Amino acid sequence: MAGTHVTFTVDDRAVLDMLARQALPPGSDVMNRLGEYLQSSTEARFKTQTAPDGSAWQPLQPRYAKRKKYAKDKILTLRGYLRSGIHYQVTGDAEVQVGSNTKYAAIHQFGGAIEKPARQAIVRYRSEAGRVLFAGKKHQGATERQVTIPAHQVNMPARPYLGISAADDAEIRAIILDWVSSLRK
């Protein structure tokens, strides 16, 4: 799985030994159940806007919040691509990965600096009531000017959405216990 992800490994020798004694296939069923749970739990963090440790995500910068077009009150959500890109993958008999392959997933999870090179751009502006305003392509009579945008750095704060919370830990244990109980029947 490309992008960023967290790997969860279940290393319970007693369960694996019991499976070997019963000649049952390895635990892909329980790994799928764990993956589905962890995927839904991770997606739910986008509603609560909290990290796995329970802390709130750092709020949006006021300048960005002011110009954000969609989902203005949601952090890490513009159109929902990051949240909808959360998937799980069973990668072994006792391992499941949960993560996203969107190219910006890691910078949101871990934070960091994004280096933006210098570039040329055409700026459109118009005058309205003595004020100079940026103009879109639809505005007729706008003035265009080519400008150089200097190299700069954008600092992204870490807003962790991947990980296991205390509630997740309890639910993982319950899922595994339920699965082991069903094997004994």
Secondary structure, 3 states (H helix, E strand, C coil): CCCEEEEEECCCHHHHHHHHHHCCCCCHHHHHHHHHHHHHHHHHHHHHCECCCCCECCCCCHHHHHHCCCCCCCCCCCCCHHHHCEEEEEEECCEEEEEECCCCHHHHHHCEEEEECCEEEEEEEEEECCEEEECCCCCCCCEEEEEEECCEEEEECCCCCCCCCHHHHHHHHHHHHHHHHHHHC
